[in-house]
Amino acid sequence: MGRDERAGGGTVTEPEVRDIGMGMAPETRRQQIVKLCWTLVYLLYMGYAVADLVSGDHTVWATVLGWLGLVAFLTPYLYLVLSRRPRGVHLAAWQWAALGWLYALAVTLSLTLGEAWLMLFVYVTITSGVLLPFRLAARAVVAVSMSLLGAGLLLHANGWLLTGLVLPSLLGGGAMMGVSQMGRTMRELRAARETVAHLAANEERLRLARDLHDLLGHSLSLITLKSELAGRMLPDKPEEAARQVADIERVSRQALVDVREAVSGFRRPTLAVELAGVRTALHTAGVEAEIAPALQQPVTTAHPGLGAEQEGALAWALREAVTNVVRHSGATACELSLDEVWEADETRYLRLEIADDGRGPARGHHAGNGLSGLEERLVLSGGRLETGASRRGGFAVRAYVPLRAVQDREATEPSRPPC
């Protein structure tokens, strides 16, 4: 398949790049495995209890009950930590019961089997930090850590061991509180972003509805009046009726033109809007964006000869080319530039170039559907499309659109380079 066939069309927005799911509950098996691996790091503290059980310092019954207690503790702990976090501020009754069960087991096993089991309190603080709302979790982490300290003092635990458990209890619980709070914040931000996008779409629909109402209201009223008038003139005044019918045709044609312009303006993208989208897409895909200063300033001000149709064609070119970079190029950097060039027929063009350092064009490449459609769009606006290898060894897309002549050429046009 040719290098150009990677053009598949579509909008370059964040959904084009796979969402990493930061701050969200694991949705796939891979995410579950990653989260389990992080959870297993904390299970290293279970080595204290396991070493105590295999040391032979307890009776057979105490050892059996110790293993059963360890399983009874680990099972709800892993389930609570790996399952979905509560989205609200209230826990379900079974979650409260499971958290209380973990705390009760930590107290019972540490007081009956010895200081090695004090590490269970660390897991209670971690679970509290994961499940509980921030303020309640802060109190719970401190309370459980103080319980660990109190139980250790009752057991006359080694000072270094007690310090090595109280600090991880506080720090581990605090870390989980931070992670949980970040997850909640990310979910709220996603919901807010979706709401903003929905409101923006509704606002655009309302704007288009207002435009159509303003455009068609007067025209349709005029058509109705002239139709009634023409009907009353027939058959006595056929010439007057014919003039009314001609007026109806003229008004109808103008209304059709107005509607087409309104819909075209609603759908036509702009370079500023597309630049914001592709900047986000490239950043999310891990591609370094090198954007020329000329592309970051208002294009209609810097290039007053640029028409709305021509700007729309360049915006489509920017969208399509960056879509290819994100999807297919394997690039690490992408350069976006905009400049004016003179052609041999003394026509001034605005050139948009998107060049990456990816795999580059394949041998014998030909344009796919995306680039073919883009070329047709540019031709309709009086421009053209060029593709090929970039200076970086990757792929380059160059879109040209003509600039209209303006009255003050000396003030607005750059000096033409010498022949």
N, C-alpha and C positions, 0 to 999 in steps of 0.2 A: 504494500500500500504506500502511495506517495506521501511525502511530508505534508502536502497541502490538504490531504484528505482528512487530516485531524480536525479541520474546521467543521464543527457540528452545529454551529449556530447557538442561540440562546443568550441569556443575559448573564453577565459576569457579576454575580452577587455572592454573598457569603454562602448560601446553600450550595454553590458550585463546589465548594471545598468541604470535605468531610468535617463535621463538627466533632471536636475532641471530647465533648461532654463534660467539661470542667464544672465541678460543683453539682453534678447530677448523680442520681443513683445508678448503679451499673445496670445496663440494659442488655448487654450481650455476654456470651460466655467468656470472651476475651477480657472484658472489663471485670467480670467476676473473678477471673484468675488473677488479674493484676491487683485487685483489692485484697484478695486472699493472701497474696504474697506479702503485701505490706502488713496485713494482720498477723501473719506468721512471725514477723520480726519481733513483735511484742510477746509472742509465746515463749521466747527464750527464758523469761523469768520462771516459767513452769519447771525449769531445770532444778530449782530449789526443792520443789515438792517431789518430783520424780526421784531425785537423789536421796531424799529422806525416806521414801518408800522402799527403795532397793538397798538401803543401808543395813537393814536387819535390826534396827534399834526398836522396832515395834513388834507386838505380838501378831500372830497370824490374822486374828480377827480385826485388829486395828489396821493391819496392812490392807486387808480386803475392803474394809469400810473406807479406808483412805483412797483406794483406787476408784471405788464407786462414787465417793464424794467428788473426786477429780473429774470423772466423766459427767456427773450431774452438774458440775460447775461449767465445764467447757462447752457442753451442748447448747444451753441457752445463751451463753456469752457469744459464741460464734454466730448463732442465729440472729441475735439482736444487732451485732456489729455489721454483719454482711447483708442483712435485709434492708429494705427501703427505709429511709429515715422519715419520721413523721413530718408532714408538711405544715401542720398547724402547731399551735402552742400547747395542745392538750394531748396526752398520751392515752392509748387505749388501756383498758383495765388489765389485759394480759401483759402489757409491757410494764406497767407498774408492778404487777405480781412477779414477773421475771426479774426485774431489777431488785426487788425486795428479797427474792430467793437467792440471788447472787450475794447480796450483802449478808444475809443470814448464814449462808454456807461459809463465807469468808471468816466471819466471827467464830462460828462453831469449829471449823477445821483448824483454825490457827490456835484457838484456846485448848483444843483437845490433843492435837498432834504436834504442836510445838512451833517455834519461831520460823521454821522454814516455810510455813504456810501463810506467813504474813503477806507474801507477795500477791495473794489473791485480792487483797484490797486495791492493788494497782489496777487490776482489770475491772474492778467495780467503778473506779474513778474514770477509766477510759469509756466504759459503757455509759456512765452518767453524762460525760461530755458529748457523746454521740447523740443520745436520745433527748436529753432535756433541753428546754429553752435556755438561752444564754444566762440569764440572771439566776434561774433556779439551778442550772448546772454548776455555776460558780460556787454556790452555797453547798451543793452536794459534794463537789470535789474536795472542798476544804473540810467538810464534816467527815467524809470517809477517810481522808488523810489523817485527821486527828484521831479517828477510831483506830487506824493502823498504829499510830504512835502510842495510844493508850493501851492497846493490846500488847504491843511490844514491851512496854514498861511492866505490865503485869507478868509477862513471861520472862522478864529480866533478859531481854534479847541483847545480843552484842551491839554496841553503839554504832560501829561502822556499818553493820548489816542494817540496822534501823535507819540510819541516815541514807544508805543506798537504796532504801525502799520508799521512804517518805518523799524524797526529792523526785524520783520518777513518778510517784503517784500524783504529786502536784503538777509536774511538768507535762506528763502524759495526758492527764485530764484537761489541762489548759490547752494543749495542742489540739485535742479532739474538739474542744469547744470552738477553737478558731476555725478548724476545718468545717465543722457543721455550720457555723455562722456564715462562712464564705459560701457554702453550698446554698444556704437559704437566700443569701444576697444575690447569687448568680441566678437562681430561679426567679427571684423578683425582678431582676433586670431583664431576663428573657421575656417574662410576662409583660413588663412595661414596654419593651421594644416591639413586641407583637401588637400591643394596644396602640402604640404610636403609629405603626405601619397601617393598622386597620383604620385609624382615624384619618391618616393622610389619604388613604385610598377613598374613604367616604367623602373627604373634603374635595378631592378631585372630581368625584362623581357629581357632587353638588355644584361645583364650579361649571362643569360641562352642562349640567341641567340648566343652570342659570343662563349660560351663554346661548344654549339652544332656544330657551324661552324668549330671551331678548331678540335673538335673530329671527325666529319664526313667528313670534306673536303678532307683530305688526304685519308681516307679509301674508300670513294666513288670514288675518282679519280683512286685509285689502282684497285678497283673492275672493273671499266670501262676498264682500260687498259688490265687487265688480261682476261676479257671477250672477248675483241677484239682479243687478242693473241690466246686464245683457239679456237675461231671461225676460225682463219686462219690456225690453225694446223689440224683441222678436214677436211677430214677424213684421211689425209696422215700420221699424227703423233698422233695417239690416246693416246699413253702413255704420251707424253708431254702435250697434252690437258687435260688429267686426272689430272696431277700434277697442272696445272693452275686452274682447277676447285676446287681442294682441297685447294689451296691457297685462292681462292675466298671465300670458306666456312669458312676458318679460320679467314680471315679478317672480314667477315660479323659477325661472332660470337663475335669477340672482339669489333667491333663497337656497337653491341647490348649491351654488358656489359658496355661499356663506357657511352652510353646514359642512361642506367638504373642508373648508379652511379651518373651521373650528375643530373638527375631528382630527385633521392632520396635525394641528398645533397641539392637540391633546396627546397624540401618540409620538410626535417627533422628539427624540432625545436631544440633549445638549451636551457639549463637551465638559462643562463644569460638573454636571450631574454624573456623567459616566466616569469622569476622572476620580471622583470620590468613591464610586463603586469599585473600580479596578484597583485603586490604591489599597482598599480593604482586602480584596480578593488576593492580590499578590502577597500582601503581608501575611495573610492567613495560610497561604500555600508555601510560605517560607522562601519566596522569591524577592530579592532585593530590588526595589523600584527606584530607578534613577530618572527623575522627572525634570525635564529642562525648565528653566524659569519662564520661558515664553509660553509654556502650556499651563502654568499656574496663575497667570493673570487673565483678566476678562478678555476673551478672544475677540469679541465684537468691538471692543474699544481699541485693542492693539491692531486689529485688521478690520477697518470699517467697511471694506468692500466685500466682506463675507456675508452671504445671504443665509436666511434661515434654513432653506433646503440644503445648502452646501454644508452648513454646520451640522445638520442632522445626519448627513452622509458620513462626515468625519467621526461623529459620535458612534455611529453604527460600526465603523471601521475599528475604532478604539475598543469597543466592546467585543467584537468578533476576534480581533487579534489577541487580546489578553485572555480571552476564553481559551484559545489554542495554547497559549503559553502555560496557563494553569493546568490544562487537561493533558497535554501531550508532549510538551517540549522537554521536560526533565531539566529545565534551566534553573540556575541559582540567581541570576540577575536579569533584569529587563530594563532597557533604556527607552524612554518615551520622549520624543522631540517634535517640535513644531516650528517650521520656518517658511519663508516665502522664497519662491524660485521664479526665474524668468525662463520662458520657453523660446524656441527659435522664432516663432511667429509673433513674438513680443506680447504674449499673453502671460499675465501674472497669475501664478498658482500658489495655493497654500498647501504645504506638504506635511503630512503627519506620518511619522515613522515609528514603528514598534519593533525593536530588535532585541533578541535574547541570545544567551550563550549556551543554548541547549544542543540537541542532536543535529539540527540543521536539516536542510531539504534532502530527501532521498533521491537517488539517481533516477532520472526519468520521471520526476514527480509531475503531477498534474493537479489542477484545482479541483477540490471537492465541492460538495453542495454549499457549504458555508461560504467559502471564498468566491464561488461562482455567483451566489446571490449578492454578496457584497460588491462584486465588480459590476453587476447589473445596476445596483443602487447608485454607485458612483457615476456610471455612464449616464444615467438619467439626470444627474445633477451637473453634467458637463465635465466630469472628472474622469479619472482612470485609476487602476490598481496595479501595483508592481509587487512581485514577491521574489524571493531568492535568498541567497546566503547573506548573513550579516557580517559586519566587521569583526564580531566576536567569535565567528565560527558557527553561530547558530542560525536561526531563521529570522528573516526580516520581512515586514509588511509595510509598504509605502502607499499611502492614499493621497491622491491629488484632487483638489477641487479648484475651480477658477474663482478669482476675485473680481468683483465688478469694479468698473472705473468709478472714481469719486471725483467731485468737482475740484477739491483742493489737492491735486496730485502731489504738489511739492511738499505739502505739510503732512500728508498721510502715507505716501509711498516711500519705501526705501530707495536709495539711489541705485540705479541699475548698474550691475557690474559691467566693466568694459568688455567688449567682444574680443 
